[in-house]
Amino acid sequence: MDQPTPKSNAPDSTLLVTMTRGQLRELLMEAIQAAKNAQQEVGRLLSAEEAATLMSVSEDWLYRNAKKLPFTRKLGPKMLRFSLQGIKKWLATRTVN
């Protein structure tokens, strides 16, 4: 992608930038893609193996404590998943002694 060209004759301390349509289109597409990726990450459900690795606990510990953990999602009989966003929030509330 060609770089936008700054104009130095802008009044005050503002910077005026000129872009082609292609540059603007590419910039918008990148922003849209980043927003989509962030949205997908928010609702992502992890398997017990992924969640255990992220939390530095064993899978067995996760299964034993699943009913007490606020980020556990039961999708069906014998099918547990763990909310990525919920784990991040839960870990943020924990302090290391």
WOCORSUL-V630211 format. One line per field, one symbol per residue. ss: DSSP state (a for helix, b for strand, c for the rest). phi: phi as a letter, one per 20 degrees, with the letter a starting at -180 (. if undefined). A space follows every 50 residues. Layout:
BEGIN
ss = ???
phi = ???
END
This chain:
BEGIN
ss = ccccbbbccccccccbbbccaaaaaaaaaaaaaaaaaaaaaaccbbcaaa aaaaacccaaaaaaaccccccbbbbbccbbbbbaaaaaaaaaacccc
phi = .fefdfdeeffldedecdceffffffffffffffffffffffefddffff ffffemcefgffffdgfeefeeceerflcdccffffffffffeedee
END
